Amino acid sequence: MATPFDMLEDEIVDHRFKGLPPDAAGRTVGALAAERRDLYTGGFTTPVLTLSAEAVEHNLGSMERFASRHGLVLAPHGKVSMSPRLFRRQLDHGAWGITVALPHQARVARAFGVERILLANEVVDAAALAWVAGELDADPAFRCVMYVDSERGVALMDAALRAAGARRPVEVLVELGVPGGRGGVRDARRAADVATAVAAARTLRLAGVAGSESAVPDLDPESVRAWLDSLCELAVDFDKAGRFAALDRIIVSAGGSAWFDEVAAAFDELPDLSRPVSKMLRCGAYLTHDDGVYRDTTPFNRVPQEGSLLPAFRLWAQVVSQPEPSLALVNAGKRDIAYDLGLPEVQAVRTPKGEVRGGCGLTVSGLADQHALVTGADAVPRVGDWVALGMSHPCTIFEKWPLIPLVAGDGTVTDYIRTFF
């Protein structure tokens, strides 16, 4: 019987997928992968986004070891890649499950067999809740944990789940926020009110507490640690009040990609509770890292003895015009390049003869819809050269590319990563 992953292998390569060889049209993705084409000589067209096979494997292992050393449960955020094949790689490297932000994302994960989903939002959409109820009722092994942060939200969830005839309660975490931040209750008193409302709703079950330290205004180690301490105190207060008495394990969850060292330190000091605790870390950008914001903010900069991450993305574009001696236009722009957290960097230049040099002295000075402007005092790339760009922010890199070649260090394309945004 064919699995969803078999269907990915059987998908037909055609005009929907940027950068792939035109002569591959009509082949299946699996057949094209089996050909192990060379990225530079195998007919790929520019622009083409690539993922480094070695960097992805390094990053998976690095985060798996970090989580294991600190007794953390990893539930990486799937919104970063929206790639079931990469979800599977993360699960194979010890992840408890996959975090998502929206019901649509949960449906993608579920379609590809993910059995534990943390939906990090308060979901009040009746149709989405009916789908969750149906999945829970149909599969006893499936777990879907959601956030709650208001009594009104609890009431809406309960009403929708009752209307859907839900037989299994949905597990929920009270989300702790911060004034001026995003979602989440603003103080312990409101958190207790929400927890009380959950206890009165037969369709819901309180499973723990959660939140996001990245929502703290004026982020620095002190403000992040203060918020994390508040989250741990909330878990202790709830436990003392007997709110977790029906649980086998309590979930306490935080952790984006910029502060997981502080999360590990705070969770290490969490006092023993009445039940075992799953100290859940949700970072997701570690998988591919980047050449921008996460290169600068990864916790491994602060604690290099704990591990390292490598940038896995490289976007290859081609020089199609050199209208001035110090200006080259390459054929990738806003439709292809992530630019919400900074312009890309020139990493390398490859000539049609295969000669490669670094990008020192070259700058991307601007973007148009389909062009990037590469400037330099001298030796700008010539028409026909390929230019490798490093980019910032994995979330907005992935979303522009539905099928991404996975490339080994020698240039061999070993697989293709499908995304579902």
C-alpha positions as CSV (number, residue, x, y, z in Angstrom):
1,M,0.0,0.0,0.0
2,A,1.4,3.4,-1.0
3,T,2.4,5.8,1.7
4,P,2.3,9.6,1.5
5,F,6.1,9.5,1.2
6,D,5.7,7.2,-1.8
7,M,3.4,9.7,-3.3
8,L,6.1,12.4,-2.9
9,E,8.5,10.1,-4.8
10,D,5.9,9.6,-7.5
11,E,5.1,13.3,-8.0
12,I,5.7,14.4,-11.6
13,V,8.4,17.0,-12.2
14,D,7.0,19.9,-14.3
15,H,6.7,23.6,-14.6
16,R,5.5,24.1,-11.1
17,F,9.1,23.6,-9.7
18,K,11.6,26.4,-10.2
19,G,15.2,25.6,-11.0
20,L,14.8,22.0,-12.0
21,P,16.2,20.7,-15.3
22,P,13.7,21.3,-18.2
23,D,14.6,17.9,-19.6
24,A,13.4,16.2,-16.4
25,A,9.8,17.2,-17.1
26,G,7.6,14.1,-17.0
27,R,9.9,12.1,-14.7
28,T,9.0,11.4,-11.1
29,V,10.8,13.1,-8.3
30,G,12.1,9.7,-7.2
31,A,13.4,8.9,-10.7
32,L,15.1,12.3,-10.9
33,A,16.8,11.8,-7.5
34,A,18.0,8.4,-8.6
35,E,19.9,10.0,-11.5
36,R,22.1,11.9,-9.0
37,R,22.6,14.8,-11.3
38,D,25.4,17.3,-10.9
39,L,24.0,20.7,-9.8
40,Y,26.3,22.6,-12.1
41,T,26.3,20.4,-15.2
42,G,23.0,18.5,-14.9
43,G,20.7,21.0,-16.5
44,F,19.5,22.9,-13.5
45,T,18.4,26.4,-14.3
46,T,18.9,29.6,-12.3
47,P,17.8,30.7,-9.9
48,V,17.8,27.5,-7.9
49,L,17.8,27.1,-4.1
50,T,19.8,24.3,-2.6
51,L,20.2,22.6,0.7
52,S,23.5,21.2,1.9
53,A,23.1,17.5,2.8
54,E,26.1,17.6,5.1
55,A,25.0,20.8,6.9
56,V,21.4,19.5,7.5
57,E,22.8,16.3,9.0
58,H,25.3,18.2,11.2
59,N,22.6,20.5,12.5
60,L,20.2,17.6,13.3
61,G,22.9,15.8,15.3
62,S,24.1,18.9,17.1
63,M,20.6,19.8,18.4
64,E,19.8,16.2,19.3
65,R,23.0,16.0,21.4
66,F,22.2,19.4,23.1
67,A,18.7,18.3,24.0
68,S,19.9,15.0,25.3
69,R,22.6,16.5,27.5
70,H,20.1,18.9,29.1
71,G,17.2,16.4,29.5
72,L,15.0,18.4,27.1
73,V,12.2,17.0,24.9
74,L,12.6,18.4,21.4
75,A,9.4,19.4,19.5
76,P,10.8,21.4,16.6
77,H,8.7,24.0,15.0
78,G,7.5,22.7,11.6
79,K,6.4,26.1,10.3
80,V,10.0,26.7,9.4
81,S,10.3,24.2,6.7
82,M,6.7,22.8,6.2
83,S,8.5,19.8,4.8
84,P,7.3,16.3,5.8
85,R,10.5,14.7,4.7
86,L,12.4,17.1,7.1
87,F,9.9,16.4,9.8
88,R,10.7,12.8,9.5
89,R,14.4,13.5,9.7
90,Q,13.8,15.5,12.9
91,L,11.7,12.7,14.4
92,D,14.4,10.1,13.5
93,H,16.9,12.3,15.4
94,G,14.9,12.0,18.6
95,A,12.2,14.6,18.4
96,W,9.1,13.9,20.5
97,G,6.8,15.4,17.8
98,I,6.4,18.5,15.6
99,T,5.2,21.9,16.7
100,V,3.0,23.9,14.3
101,A,1.3,27.3,14.5
102,L,-1.9,26.8,12.4
103,P,-4.5,24.0,11.8
104,H,-3.4,23.8,8.1
105,Q,0.1,23.0,9.2
106,A,-1.2,20.4,11.6
107,R,-3.1,18.8,8.7
108,V,0.1,18.6,6.6
109,A,2.0,17.0,9.5
110,R,-0.8,14.6,10.2
111,A,-1.1,13.6,6.5
112,F,2.4,12.4,6.7
113,G,2.0,10.3,9.8
114,V,3.2,12.6,12.6
115,E,1.6,11.2,15.8
116,R,2.4,14.0,18.2
117,I,1.6,17.6,17.3
118,L,1.9,20.7,19.5
119,L,-0.3,23.4,18.0
120,A,1.2,26.5,19.5
121,N,-1.9,28.7,19.3
122,E,-5.3,29.0,20.9
123,V,-7.6,27.4,18.2
124,V,-11.2,28.7,18.2
125,D,-12.1,27.8,14.6
126,A,-15.0,25.3,14.9
127,A,-14.1,23.5,11.6
128,A,-10.5,23.1,12.6
129,L,-11.5,21.8,16.1
130,A,-13.9,19.3,14.5
131,W,-11.1,18.0,12.4
132,V,-8.8,17.6,15.4
133,A,-11.6,15.8,17.3
134,G,-12.1,13.4,14.4
135,E,-8.3,12.6,14.2
136,L,-8.2,12.0,17.9
137,D,-11.2,9.7,17.9
138,A,-9.9,7.8,14.9
139,D,-6.4,7.2,16.2
140,P,-5.8,6.4,19.9
141,A,-2.1,6.9,19.4
142,F,-2.5,10.5,18.1
143,R,-1.8,13.4,20.5
144,C,-2.6,17.0,19.7
145,V,-1.7,19.6,22.3
146,M,-2.9,23.2,22.0
147,Y,-2.6,26.5,23.8
148,V,-5.3,28.4,25.7
149,D,-5.0,31.9,27.0
150,S,-8.5,33.1,27.7
151,E,-11.7,32.0,29.3
152,R,-13.6,33.0,26.1
153,G,-11.3,30.9,24.1
154,V,-11.8,27.9,26.4
155,A,-15.6,28.3,26.1
156,L,-15.4,28.5,22.3
157,M,-13.2,25.4,22.1
158,D,-15.5,23.5,24.4
159,A,-18.6,24.4,22.5
160,A,-17.0,23.5,19.1
161,L,-15.7,20.1,20.4
162,R,-19.1,19.3,22.0
163,A,-20.8,20.1,18.7
164,A,-18.3,17.8,16.9
165,G,-19.1,14.9,19.3
166,A,-15.5,14.7,20.5
167,R,-14.9,11.6,22.6
168,R,-11.3,12.3,23.6
169,P,-10.4,15.5,25.4
170,V,-8.0,17.8,23.7
171,E,-4.9,18.5,25.8
172,V,-4.1,22.2,26.4
173,L,-1.3,24.3,27.8
174,V,-2.0,27.6,29.5
175,E,0.1,30.1,27.5
176,L,2.0,32.7,29.6
177,G,2.7,35.9,27.7
178,V,4.2,39.2,28.7
179,P,2.8,42.8,28.6
180,G,3.6,44.2,25.2
181,G,4.2,40.8,23.7
182,R,2.1,38.4,21.7
183,G,-0.5,35.9,22.9
184,G,-0.7,34.5,26.4
185,V,-2.1,35.5,29.7
186,R,-0.3,38.4,31.3
187,D,-0.1,37.3,34.9
188,A,-0.5,34.3,37.2
189,R,-4.0,35.3,38.3
190,R,-5.3,35.3,34.8
191,A,-3.5,32.0,34.2
192,A,-5.3,30.5,37.1
193,D,-8.7,31.7,35.8
194,V,-8.0,30.1,32.5
195,A,-6.9,26.8,34.1
196,T,-10.1,26.8,36.2
197,A,-12.1,27.2,33.0
198,V,-10.3,24.3,31.4
199,A,-11.1,22.1,34.4
200,A,-14.8,22.8,34.0
201,A,-14.8,21.9,30.3
202,R,-15.1,18.2,29.8
203,T,-13.7,18.4,26.2
204,L,-10.4,19.8,27.4
205,R,-7.6,18.6,29.7
206,L,-4.9,20.7,31.2
207,A,-1.5,19.3,30.2
208,G,0.9,22.0,31.4
209,V,2.2,25.5,30.7
210,A,4.0,27.1,27.8
211,G,5.0,30.3,26.1
212,S,7.6,31.9,23.9
213,E,10.5,33.9,25.3
214,S,11.0,35.5,21.9
215,A,7.9,37.6,22.6
216,V,9.6,39.3,25.5
217,P,10.2,43.0,24.6
218,D,13.8,44.3,24.7
219,L,15.3,40.8,24.5
220,D,18.4,40.2,26.6
221,P,19.6,37.4,28.8
222,E,18.2,39.0,31.9
223,S,14.7,39.7,30.6
224,V,14.5,36.3,28.9
225,R,15.6,34.5,32.1
226,A,13.1,36.5,34.2
227,W,10.2,35.4,31.9
228,L,11.4,31.8,32.0
229,D,11.5,31.9,35.8
230,S,7.9,33.2,35.7
231,L,6.9,30.2,33.5
232,C,8.5,27.7,35.8
233,E,6.8,29.4,38.8
234,L,3.5,29.1,37.1
235,A,4.1,25.4,36.7
236,V,5.0,25.0,40.3
237,D,1.9,27.0,41.4
238,F,-0.4,24.9,39.2
239,D,1.1,21.7,40.6
240,K,0.7,22.8,44.2
241,A,-3.0,23.6,43.5
242,G,-3.5,20.1,42.3
243,R,-4.2,21.1,38.7
244,F,-2.0,18.3,37.3
245,A,-3.3,15.5,39.5
246,A,-4.8,13.5,36.6
247,L,-1.6,13.6,34.4
248,D,1.1,11.0,33.9
249,R,3.5,13.8,32.7
250,I,3.5,17.6,32.9
251,I,4.5,19.6,29.9
252,V,6.5,22.8,30.4
253,S,7.5,24.3,27.1
254,A,9.4,27.3,25.7
255,G,12.3,27.8,23.4
256,G,12.8,29.5,20.1
257,S,16.1,29.3,18.1
258,A,17.8,32.2,19.7
259,W,17.6,31.4,23.4
260,F,17.6,27.7,23.9
261,D,20.6,27.9,26.2
262,E,18.7,30.1,28.6
263,V,15.7,27.7,28.3
264,A,17.9,24.8,29.2
265,A,19.4,26.6,32.2
266,A,16.0,27.7,33.5
267,F,14.4,24.3,33.1
268,D,17.4,22.7,34.8
269,E,16.4,24.6,37.9
270,L,12.7,23.7,37.8
271,P,11.9,22.1,41.1
272,D,10.6,18.5,41.2
273,L,6.9,18.4,40.7
274,S,4.3,15.8,41.6
275,R,4.6,14.2,38.2
276,P,7.5,13.7,35.8
277,V,8.0,16.8,33.6
278,S,8.5,16.9,29.8
279,K,10.8,20.0,29.4
280,M,9.9,20.8,25.9
281,L,12.0,22.9,23.5
282,R,10.4,24.1,20.3
283,C,13.1,25.7,18.2
284,G,13.0,25.0,14.5
285,A,15.5,27.2,12.6
286,Y,18.4,25.1,13.8
287,L,17.6,22.6,11.1
288,T,19.1,24.8,8.3
289,H,20.5,27.7,10.3
290,D,21.2,30.7,8.0
291,D,23.7,33.4,6.9
292,G,22.0,36.2,8.8
293,V,19.9,36.6,11.9
294,Y,20.4,33.1,13.3
295,R,24.1,33.0,12.5
296,D,24.3,36.1,14.7
297,T,22.0,35.0,17.5
298,T,22.4,31.2,17.8
299,P,23.0,30.3,21.5
300,F,26.0,28.3,20.3
301,N,27.8,31.6,19.9
302,R,27.5,32.1,23.6
303,V,28.2,28.5,24.5
304,P,30.4,27.1,21.7
305,Q,31.4,24.1,23.8
306,E,27.8,23.0,23.5
307,G,27.8,22.6,19.7
308,S,27.6,24.4,16.4
309,L,25.3,24.9,13.5
310,L,26.1,25.3,9.8
311,P,24.2,27.3,7.2
312,A,22.5,24.9,4.8
313,F,21.0,27.2,2.2
314,R,22.6,28.5,-0.9
315,L,20.7,30.2,-3.7
316,W,22.5,30.1,-7.0
317,A,21.6,32.9,-9.5
318,Q,23.2,33.8,-12.8
319,V,24.6,37.2,-14.0
320,V,22.4,38.3,-16.9
321,S,23.6,41.8,-17.2
322,Q,26.7,43.9,-16.4
323,P,25.5,47.4,-17.4
324,E,28.3,49.1,-15.5
325,P,31.8,48.0,-14.6
326,S,30.9,47.8,-10.9
327,L,27.4,46.5,-11.2
328,A,26.1,43.0,-12.1
329,L,22.4,42.0,-12.2
330,V,21.6,38.4,-11.3
331,N,18.3,36.7,-12.1
332,A,16.9,36.2,-8.6
333,G,14.9,38.8,-6.8
334,K,12.1,39.2,-4.2
335,R,10.2,36.3,-5.7
336,D,13.1,34.0,-4.9
337,I,15.0,35.5,-2.0
338,A,14.2,36.0,1.6
339,Y,14.7,39.7,2.4
340,D,12.5,40.4,5.5
341,L,15.5,40.2,7.8
342,G,18.2,41.7,5.6
343,L,19.6,41.5,2.1
344,P,21.5,38.3,1.0
345,E,25.2,38.0,1.0
346,V,27.4,37.0,-1.9
347,Q,29.1,33.7,-0.9
348,A,30.8,32.6,-4.1
349,V,31.1,33.1,-7.8
350,R,31.4,30.2,-10.3
351,T,32.4,30.7,-13.9
352,P,31.1,28.7,-16.8
353,K,34.4,26.8,-16.7
354,G,33.8,25.7,-13.1
355,E,36.3,28.0,-11.5
356,V,35.1,29.1,-8.1
357,R,36.1,32.1,-6.0
358,G,34.8,33.7,-2.8
359,G,32.4,36.6,-2.7
360,C,34.8,39.0,-0.8
361,G,34.3,42.6,-1.9
362,L,30.9,41.9,-3.5
363,T,27.6,43.2,-2.0
364,V,23.9,42.8,-2.8
365,S,22.9,46.4,-2.8
366,G,19.2,46.0,-3.7
367,L,16.5,43.7,-4.9
368,A,13.8,44.0,-7.6
369,D,11.1,41.5,-8.2
370,Q,13.3,39.3,-10.4
371,H,16.8,40.8,-10.0
372,A,19.4,41.3,-7.4
373,L,22.0,44.1,-7.8
374,V,25.5,42.9,-7.0
375,T,28.1,45.7,-6.7
376,G,31.8,45.8,-6.1
377,A,34.7,48.1,-6.5
378,D,36.3,45.7,-9.0
379,A,36.0,42.1,-10.2
380,V,32.2,42.0,-10.2
381,P,30.9,38.7,-11.7
382,R,30.6,38.6,-15.5
383,V,27.6,37.8,-17.6
384,G,27.1,34.0,-17.5
385,D,28.7,33.5,-14.1
386,W,26.8,31.8,-11.3
387,V,26.6,33.7,-8.0
388,A,25.9,31.9,-4.7
389,L,23.8,33.9,-2.2
390,G,23.5,33.3,1.5
391,M,20.3,34.5,3.1
392,S,18.7,35.3,6.4
393,H,15.6,33.7,8.1
394,P,14.8,30.1,7.2
395,C,11.0,30.6,7.5
396,T,10.9,33.0,4.5
397,I,13.5,31.1,2.5
398,F,11.6,27.8,2.5
399,E,8.2,29.3,1.7
400,K,9.3,30.5,-1.8
401,W,10.5,27.1,-3.0
402,P,8.1,24.1,-3.3
403,L,10.9,21.6,-4.3
404,I,14.5,22.0,-3.2
405,P,17.5,20.0,-4.3
406,L,19.5,18.4,-1.5
407,V,23.1,18.7,-2.6
408,A,26.2,16.8,-1.4
409,G,29.5,18.5,-1.0
410,D,30.7,17.3,-4.4
411,G,27.7,18.9,-6.1
412,T,25.7,15.7,-6.5
413,V,21.9,16.2,-6.0
414,T,20.9,13.3,-3.8
415,D,17.3,14.1,-3.0
416,Y,14.5,16.7,-3.4
417,I,12.8,18.4,-0.4
418,R,9.1,19.1,-1.0
419,T,7.4,21.9,1.0
420,F,3.7,22.6,1.7
421,F,3.0,26.3,2.4
